[in-house]
Amino acid sequence: MNQHGVLLEDLAAELLGELPEEGRQAALTLLRTIHDAPYAWPQAPGGTCAGDVREAHFGCCWMRYTLREEELEILDAGWLG
């Protein structure tokens, strides 16, 4: 696995540690997809904060995130399980 994969695994462990294994795997898949194409997802409605806030939905999980100087910042994440 490359260094970005390791970083994503570590990030997922910190952000999603309370989820059951199935939820962590679904959210990690979504996080990898966002990482590969962050601008492919629509902007979040309502402009909850300044900047480019986007939402990604994937199966039973979702994330709200922003990009700051080419880095992903996860604002919120959830799993419907």
GIQUI-V552550 format. One record per residue. RES is the residue in one letter. PSI is psi in whole degrees, -180 to 180 (none if undefined). BURIAL is + if it has 9 or more other C-alpha atoms within 8 Angstrom, else -. D_FIRST is the distance of its C-alpha to the first C-alpha in Angstrom with 2 decimals. Layout:
res | psi | burial | d_first
RES | PSI | BURIAL | D_FIRST
RES | PSI | BURIAL | D_FIRST
This chain:
res | psi | burial | d_first
M | 140 | - | 0.00
N | 174 | - | 3.80
Q | -33 | - | 6.70
H | -38 | - | 8.03
G | -42 | - | 5.86
V | -43 | + | 6.81
L | -41 | - | 10.14
L | -40 | + | 10.68
E | -44 | + | 10.25
D | -43 | - | 12.67
L | -45 | - | 14.88
A | -40 | + | 15.19
A | -40 | + | 16.16
E | -48 | - | 18.79
L | -35 | - | 20.12
L | 19 | + | 20.11
G | -26 | + | 20.74
E | -11 | - | 24.14
L | 152 | + | 23.12
P | 165 | - | 23.06
E | -44 | - | 19.87
E | -43 | - | 20.74
G | -40 | + | 21.25
R | -43 | + | 18.03
Q | -42 | - | 16.04
A | -44 | + | 18.34
A | -37 | + | 18.10
L | -40 | + | 14.30
T | -44 | - | 14.54
L | -43 | + | 17.28
L | -41 | + | 15.56
R | -40 | + | 12.72
T | -42 | + | 15.70
I | -44 | + | 17.66
H | -40 | - | 15.08
D | -29 | - | 15.04
A | 71 | - | 18.87
P | -28 | + | 20.54
Y | 1 | - | 23.99
A | -14 | - | 24.03
W | 150 | + | 25.28
P | 156 | - | 28.95
Q | 148 | - | 30.45
A | 138 | + | 31.52
P | 150 | - | 35.23
G | -9 | - | 37.66
G | 62 | - | 36.02
T | -24 | - | 35.29
C | 168 | - | 34.52
A | 148 | - | 34.65
G | -174 | - | 31.95
D | 89 | - | 29.74
V | 130 | + | 28.87
R | 158 | + | 27.13
E | 138 | + | 26.63
A | 132 | + | 24.12
H | 135 | + | 25.04
F | 104 | - | 22.98
G | -113 | - | 24.63
C | 14 | + | 25.52
C | 165 | + | 23.73
W | 159 | + | 24.32
M | 144 | + | 23.48
R | 131 | + | 25.67
Y | 167 | + | 24.12
T | 163 | + | 25.16
L | 126 | + | 23.82
R | 113 | - | 24.98
E | 51 | - | 24.61
E | 18 | - | 21.49
E | 141 | - | 19.84
L | 135 | + | 19.64
E | 114 | - | 21.98
I | 121 | + | 22.09
L | -34 | - | 25.79
D | 147 | - | 25.97
A | 149 | + | 24.04
G | 165 | - | 25.48
W | 133 | + | 25.29
L | 78 | - | 28.35
G | none | - | 28.09
